[in-house]
Amino acid sequence: MRYGLQSGFNWALKLKPENGLNENELEVGKTYEFWKSGNRIYPLNIPIDLINQNWEAVAKIIVVEFKNLESRCSGKYKVIKIYEGKKKEF
């Protein structure tokens, strides 16, 4: 049994291109994969914001699954709305 693993609860999914975010290819209704370093907990099937590396909200998503292995979190999210213009400001 391992002790000392920390998990953070996240109410937004912040991604960079190297974590699986390609803002120009997001489509409503599609599911995408992501991965991040560290252990994290996301609410499942509850709308949260998808944030880019510039701290702009780019879409409303639902995390449909995630798992933590060692010091890495991976999962899938589904896009339910794409933000444009002023709505992107977080």
JOCORJO-V789021 format. One line per field, one symbol per residue. ss: DSSP state (A for helix, B for strand, O for the rest). psi: psi as a letter, one per 40 degrees, with the letter a starting at -180 (. if undefined). burial: b if it has 9 or more other ideal C-beta (glycine too) atoms within 8 Angstrom, else e. A space follows every 50 residues. Layout:
ss->???
psi->???
burial->???
This chain:
ss->OOOOOOBBBBOBBBOOAAAOOOAAAOOOOOBBBBBBBOBBBBOBOOBBBB BOOOOBBBBBBBBBBBBBBOOBBBBBBBBBBBOOAAAABO
psi->hhiehihhhheihhiideeehgdeehhheihiiiiiiihihihhfhhiih haeefhhdihihhdiiihhbfihiaiihhehhiibdeeh.
burial->eeeeeeeeebebbebeeebbbeeeebeeeeebebbbebbbebebeeebbb bbeeebbbbbbbbbebeeeeebbbbbbbbbebbeeeebee
